[in-house]
């Protein structure tokens, strides 16, 4: 009985003190990335990407690949139009977000606690690369996990990523008077230790 308690205590201790000595992977089943489109001036709709693949290594290098073919707008016809005319997934299958995060800052977060970080990320989308400042709340969870949640929406301008023609094509096909070029993005990512 004492041996069982000792083993349990050691497991809990190792889980609560684990740092960035190993690679952490994004848990797609417990992660979300949403974006909002605004049409006709004031009609907003929430969309998402359902396939996210990312990792954080021991040096603090973070990469997130967003599968653009996994776009989900709750409208199959619109999904196909976005893939074909906006993202051009036959040429650009993924968007890539990369960032450098100080491992010491993450190691200092106690289990159950969180910290707000300002990260200078780089987003590569549709063949274009741009710096994107991101405010994120990082929480250390029980069981060797982190969560990272956008503290504020990220506002992307489609003109920065050569997507204006694609937006205009979508507007034309849907017979809309306007679709906003400003796109708010939010995310909630769960990262778990790669054992």
C-alpha positions in Angstrom: 0.0 0.0 0.0 2.8 2.4 0.9 4.6 1.6 -2.3 1.5 2.4 -4.4 1.1 5.7 -2.6 4.8 6.5 -3.2 4.5 5.7 -7.0 1.4 7.8 -7.2 3.1 10.7 -5.5 6.1 10.5 -7.9 3.8 10.4 -10.9 1.9 13.5 -9.7 5.2 15.3 -8.9 6.7 14.6 -12.3 3.5 15.8 -14.0 3.3 19.0 -12.1 7.0 19.9 -12.6 7.4 18.9 -16.2 8.9 21.7 -18.2 9.9 22.2 -21.8 12.6 19.5 -21.8 10.5 17.6 -24.5 8.3 18.4 -27.4 4.7 19.4 -26.9 2.1 18.7 -29.6 -1.2 20.4 -30.3 -4.1 18.2 -29.4 -6.4 18.8 -32.4 -9.4 17.2 -30.7 -9.3 19.8 -27.9 -8.3 22.8 -30.0 -10.3 25.3 -32.0 -9.6 28.1 -34.4 -12.4 30.4 -35.5 -12.7 33.3 -37.9 -15.6 35.7 -38.6 -16.8 37.0 -41.9 -19.0 40.1 -42.2 -21.2 40.5 -45.2 -23.8 43.2 -46.2 -22.1 45.6 -43.8 -23.4 44.1 -40.5 -24.1 40.3 -40.9 -21.4 38.4 -39.1 -20.9 34.6 -39.4 -18.6 32.4 -37.5 -16.5 29.8 -39.3 -13.7 27.4 -38.3 -10.8 25.2 -39.4 -11.2 21.6 -38.0 -7.7 20.3 -38.6 -4.8 21.9 -36.7 -1.3 20.4 -36.4 1.4 22.0 -34.3 4.3 21.6 -31.8 6.4 23.5 -29.3 10.0 22.3 -28.8 12.3 22.6 -25.9 13.9 25.8 -27.3 10.5 27.5 -27.4 10.0 27.2 -31.2 6.3 27.0 -31.9 4.6 26.1 -35.2 1.0 25.6 -36.1 -0.1 24.3 -39.5 -3.8 25.1 -40.3 -5.2 22.8 -42.9 -7.1 25.2 -45.2 -9.0 22.2 -46.8 -10.6 21.7 -43.4 -12.5 25.0 -43.5 -16.0 24.6 -42.1 -18.6 27.3 -42.6 -21.7 25.1 -42.0 -22.4 25.5 -45.7 -20.8 22.9 -48.0 -21.2 25.0 -51.1 -19.5 28.0 -49.4 -16.7 25.6 -48.1 -15.9 24.5 -51.6 -15.9 28.1 -52.9 -13.5 29.2 -50.2 -11.2 26.3 -50.9 -11.3 26.9 -54.7 -11.5 30.7 -55.0 -10.2 32.2 -51.8 -7.5 29.9 -50.3 -6.8 28.2 -53.6 -6.0 24.9 -51.8 -4.8 23.3 -54.9 -1.8 25.6 -54.6 -1.7 26.4 -50.8 -3.0 23.6 -48.6 -1.9 25.1 -45.3 -1.4 28.3 -43.4 1.6 28.3 -41.1 1.9 30.3 -37.9 5.3 30.3 -36.2 6.6 32.0 -33.1 9.4 32.0 -30.6 8.3 31.7 -26.9 10.7 32.0 -24.0 10.7 28.5 -22.3 11.5 30.1 -18.9 8.2 32.0 -19.0 6.3 28.8 -19.6 8.3 26.9 -17.0 7.5 29.5 -14.4 3.7 29.0 -14.7 2.4 26.8 -11.8 -0.2 24.1 -12.4 -3.6 25.8 -12.5 -2.1 29.2 -13.0 -2.0 31.3 -16.2 0.1 34.1 -17.7 -0.7 36.6 -20.4 2.0 36.8 -23.1 2.5 39.1 -26.1 4.0 37.0 -28.9 5.4 38.3 -32.2 4.2 35.5 -34.5 4.7 35.1 -38.3 1.8 34.0 -40.4 2.4 32.5 -43.9 -0.9 32.4 -45.8 -1.5 32.2 -49.6 2.2 32.6 -50.4 2.5 35.8 -48.2 4.3 36.1 -44.9 3.5 38.8 -42.3 4.3 39.6 -38.7 1.2 39.2 -36.4 1.3 40.3 -32.8 -0.8 37.9 -30.7 -1.9 38.3 -27.1 -2.3 34.9 -25.6 -3.3 33.5 -22.2 -1.3 30.4 -21.4 -2.5 28.1 -18.6 -0.7 25.1 -17.2 -3.3 22.3 -16.9 -3.3 19.1 -14.8 -1.6 16.1 -16.5 1.3 17.6 -18.4 -0.8 19.9 -20.6 -0.9 23.6 -21.5 -3.7 25.6 -23.0 -3.2 28.8 -25.1 -6.2 31.0 -25.7 -6.3 34.3 -27.7 -6.7 37.1 -25.1 -8.1 39.4 -27.8 -9.2 38.7 -31.4 -6.5 38.9 -34.1 -7.7 41.1 -36.9 -6.3 40.0 -40.3 -6.7 42.1 -43.5 -7.1 40.0 -46.6 -5.1 42.5 -48.6 -2.0 41.6 -46.6 -2.2 38.0 -48.0 -3.3 38.6 -51.6 -6.8 37.4 -50.9 -8.8 40.4 -52.1 -9.5 38.9 -55.5 -10.7 35.7 -53.8 -13.0 37.7 -51.5 -14.4 39.6 -54.5 -15.0 36.3 -56.3 -16.9 35.0 -53.3 -19.0 38.2 -53.2 -19.8 37.9 -56.9 -20.8 34.3 -56.6 -23.0 34.9 -53.6 -24.4 38.1 -55.2 -23.6 40.2 -52.1 -23.0 44.0 -52.0 -20.0 43.6 -49.7 -17.8 41.3 -47.7 -15.4 42.9 -45.2 -11.7 42.7 -45.8 -11.1 42.7 -42.1 -11.3 39.2 -40.5 -11.3 38.6 -36.7 -9.6 35.3 -35.6 -9.7 33.6 -32.3 -8.2 30.3 -31.0 -8.0 27.9 -28.1 -5.2 25.4 -28.3 -4.4 22.5 -26.0 -0.8 21.2 -26.0 0.2 17.9 -24.5 3.5 16.4 -23.8 4.8 14.1 -26.5 5.7 11.0 -24.5 
